[in-house]
Amino acid sequence: MAFRRTISQDELRSKQSDADRERYATDYSASRGGWVKKSEPEQTPGAGNGSKGRLFGKKK
């Protein structure tokens, strides 16, 4: 019978890549019943898609 060594959470976390840490990140929310997966940041309309952010109906 082999003995198993306990691995600390800090050791596991240090071996994880930054991308994996972000992918599996969680937040505590009492209203939702505990630990839940972090939500994606909301995108602002017109940002990041190359548009100039002009309003509809307004022509330049």
N, CA, C and O of each residue as an XYZ file, in Angstrom:
240
protein
N       0.843     -1.173      0.000
C       0.000      0.000      0.000
C       0.888      1.235      0.000
O       1.824      1.333      0.793
N       0.596      2.167     -0.880
C       1.409      3.381     -1.006
C       0.760      4.525     -0.241
O      -0.463      4.636     -0.162
N       1.605      5.360      0.312
C       1.109      6.553      0.993
C       0.965      7.684     -0.007
O       1.797      7.840     -0.902
N      -0.074      8.461      0.142
C      -0.302      9.586     -0.766
C       0.022     10.883     -0.046
O      -0.323     11.066      1.122
N       0.687     11.777     -0.757
C       1.054     13.071     -0.197
C      -0.048     14.070     -0.521
O      -0.563     14.085     -1.639
N      -0.410     14.895      0.440
C      -1.426     15.924      0.229
C      -0.782     17.089     -0.518
O       0.298     17.550     -0.147
N      -1.440     17.556     -1.559
C      -0.943     18.690     -2.342
C      -1.754     19.916     -1.954
O      -2.984     19.889     -1.989
N      -1.066     20.990     -1.586
C      -1.763     22.204     -1.158
C      -2.385     22.926     -2.360
O      -1.935     22.778     -3.496
N      -3.415     23.697     -2.080
C      -4.079     24.466     -3.133
C      -3.124     25.490     -3.744
O      -3.195     25.767     -4.941
N      -2.233     26.051     -2.930
C      -1.259     27.021     -3.447
C      -0.322     26.381     -4.461
O       0.020     26.998     -5.470
N       0.091     25.151     -4.198
C       0.969     24.447     -5.126
C       0.245     24.151     -6.436
O       0.817     24.307     -7.515
N      -1.013     23.725     -6.341
C      -1.790     23.463     -7.551
C      -1.990     24.737     -8.360
O      -1.860     24.732     -9.584
N      -2.308     25.831     -7.666
C      -2.555     27.112     -8.324
C      -1.303     27.623     -9.030
O      -1.396     28.202    -10.112
N      -0.121     27.412     -8.421
C       1.125     27.912     -9.017
C       1.478     27.172    -10.303
O       2.182     27.715    -11.155
N       0.996     25.935    -10.452
C       1.280     25.152    -11.654
C       0.282     25.412    -12.773
O       0.458     24.918    -13.886
N      -0.763     26.181    -12.490
C      -1.804     26.459    -13.469
C      -1.432     27.689    -14.296
O      -0.882     28.650    -13.757
N      -1.720     27.671    -15.581
C      -1.420     28.822    -16.432
C      -2.414     29.945    -16.162
O      -3.490     29.708    -15.613
N      -2.051     31.178    -16.553
C      -2.937     32.327    -16.353
C      -4.254     32.148    -17.106
O      -5.316     32.512    -16.602
N      -4.183     31.589    -18.305
C      -5.394     31.383    -19.105
C      -6.340     30.406    -18.401
O      -7.552     30.622    -18.384
N      -5.798     29.345    -17.828
C      -6.639     28.384    -17.102
C      -7.227     29.008    -15.854
O      -8.381     28.742    -15.515
N      -6.449     29.838    -15.160
C      -6.958     30.501    -13.958
C      -8.153     31.380    -14.289
O      -9.129     31.408    -13.540
N      -8.084     32.096    -15.400
C      -9.199     32.954    -15.819
C     -10.395     32.122    -16.262
O     -11.537     32.474    -15.970
N     -10.143     31.021    -16.966
C     -11.218     30.191    -17.495
C     -12.048     29.562    -16.379
O     -13.264     29.426    -16.514
N     -11.408     29.181    -15.288
C     -12.103     28.485    -14.213
C     -12.344     29.366    -12.987
O     -12.615     28.846    -11.905
N     -12.251     30.683    -13.137
C     -12.417     31.605    -12.016
C     -13.873     31.608    -11.536
O     -14.805     31.437    -12.322
N     -14.039     31.807    -10.226
C     -15.373     31.850     -9.638
C     -15.501     33.037     -8.690
O     -14.500     33.555     -8.195
N     -16.709     33.456     -8.446
C     -17.038     34.517     -7.494
C     -18.066     33.980     -6.520
O     -18.829     33.069     -6.842
N     -18.079     34.549     -5.330
C     -19.087     34.145     -4.360
C     -20.286     35.068     -4.469
O     -20.135     36.289     -4.420
N     -21.467     34.506     -4.614
C     -22.696     35.269     -4.700
C     -23.740     34.613     -3.810
O     -24.272     33.551     -4.134
N     -24.028     35.259     -2.682
C     -24.990     34.691     -1.746
C     -26.380     34.587     -2.370
O     -27.113     33.636     -2.098
N     -26.746     35.561     -3.207
C     -28.075     35.549     -3.806
C     -28.249     34.396     -4.797
O     -29.370     33.959     -5.053
N     -27.135     33.906     -5.354
C     -27.218     32.797     -6.302
C     -26.876     31.460     -5.659
O     -26.859     30.430     -6.334
N     -26.606     31.472     -4.364
C     -26.417     30.214     -3.660
C     -24.989     29.764     -3.483
O     -24.759     28.572     -3.277
N     -24.016     30.653     -3.554
C     -22.635     30.252     -3.286
C     -21.681     30.645     -4.388
O     -21.790     31.723     -4.973
N     -20.731     29.744     -4.666
C     -19.697     30.020     -5.656
C     -20.250     29.780     -7.061
O     -20.782     28.710     -7.353
N     -20.119     30.778     -7.919
C     -20.595     30.679     -9.299
C     -19.474     31.105    -10.243
O     -18.586     31.872     -9.869
N     -19.531     30.601    -11.459
C     -18.529     30.940    -12.464
C     -18.606     32.426    -12.780
O     -19.695     32.992    -12.881
N     -17.435     33.062    -12.935
C     -17.406     34.493    -13.252
C     -18.057     34.727    -14.602
O     -17.880     33.945    -15.535
N     -18.809     35.805    -14.695
C     -19.464     36.125    -15.954
C     -18.494     36.865    -16.863
O     -17.550     37.506    -16.402
N     -18.744     36.764    -18.148
C     -17.928     37.474    -19.122
C     -18.190     38.966    -19.002
O     -19.324     39.364    -18.738
N     -17.165     39.812    -19.190
C     -17.418     41.256    -19.138
C     -18.349     41.671    -20.272
O     -18.215     41.211    -21.406
N     -19.284     42.539    -19.948
C     -20.243     42.973    -20.963
C     -19.559     43.895    -21.967
O     -18.742     44.740    -21.599
N     -19.902     43.721    -23.227
C     -19.327     44.556    -24.262
C     -20.171     45.804    -24.442
O     -21.398     45.757    -24.363
N     -19.500     46.919    -24.686
C     -20.221     48.156    -24.945
C     -20.533     48.229    -26.429
O     -19.686     47.887    -27.255
N     -21.724     48.665    -26.778
C     -22.089     48.760    -28.182
C     -21.143     49.693    -28.936
O     -20.860     50.805    -28.491
N     -20.666     49.226    -30.069
C     -19.799     50.050    -30.908
C     -18.334     50.001    -30.521
O     -17.510     50.613    -31.201
N     -17.980     49.304    -29.466
C     -16.585     49.244    -29.043
C     -15.959     47.926    -29.488
O     -16.554     46.861    -29.322
N     -14.774     48.004    -30.044
C     -14.030     46.808    -30.378
C     -14.397     46.142    -31.681
O     -13.778     45.140    -32.037
N     -15.367     46.646    -32.405
C     -15.724     45.993    -33.657
C     -15.395     46.866    -34.864
O     -15.845     46.575    -35.972
N     -14.623     47.923    -34.670
C     -14.183     48.748    -35.774
C     -15.142     49.855    -36.157
O     -14.836     50.642    -37.053
N     -16.281     49.941    -35.517
C     -17.228     50.992    -35.877
C     -16.834     52.301    -35.198
O     -16.091     52.304    -34.216
N     -17.322     53.374    -35.716
C     -17.025     54.692    -35.161
C     -17.968     55.055    -34.021
O     -17.783     56.090    -33.380
N     -18.967     54.232    -33.758
C     -19.884     54.478    -32.672
C     -20.934     55.528    -33.004
O     -21.470     56.170    -32.102
N     -21.237     55.713    -34.300
C     -22.229     56.734    -34.655
C     -23.629     56.239    -34.304
O     -23.882     55.035    -34.257
N     -24.499     57.149    -34.067
C     -25.877     56.819    -33.715
C     -26.675     56.477    -34.956
O     -26.392     56.981    -36.043
N     -27.662     55.627    -34.798
C     -28.504     55.246    -35.911
C     -29.322     56.439    -36.369
O     -29.788     57.231    -35.550
N     -29.496     56.567    -37.674
C     -30.314     57.648    -38.222
C     -29.512     58.918    -38.467
O     -30.006     59.839    -39.117
N     -28.314     58.984    -37.972
C     -27.481     60.171    -38.159
C     -26.433     59.850    -39.222
O     -25.673     58.894    -39.074
N     -26.390     60.625    -40.268
C     -25.415     60.368    -41.336
C     -24.387     61.477    -41.334
O     -24.680     62.627    -41.006
N     -23.185     61.108    -41.706
C     -22.110     62.106    -41.786
C     -21.781     62.388    -43.219
O     -20.901     63.201    -43.501
